Amino acid sequence: MTTLSGNAGLESTHHLVCVDSLAVEGTDLADGDKACNLLSQRPNLLEYSPATTDEECEDVGQPNIADVFGEAHGNPVRASYRRDNSCNVDAWDELAAVLGKVQAK
């Protein structure tokens, strides 16, 4: 997973390796067990397409992007998460254990 903040001003890459709901060797995510537990309980969180900005999803102007790729439960994962509108911020916040919390510059 790679997380970019503000035109890649802050870039980080992390690895998450889970066996059931526990992080195992190869994980360098700060709270890997919490992330693995979340994905174990709610694997559909990785099935996401960013929402467009419209009347229901207001622009919030946060330039953060997280690209997640790999495999989960035997299925390939390739998803991009953004914080550019209120709907996408909500989706990111649900996956905060995996994507990380956004810190102000």
Secondary structure, 3 states (H helix, E strand, C coil): CEEEECCCCEEEECCCCEECCEECCCCCCCCHHHHHHHHHHCHHHHCCCCCCCCCCCCECCCCCEEEEEEEECCEEEEEEEECCEHHHHHHHHHCHHHHCCCCCC
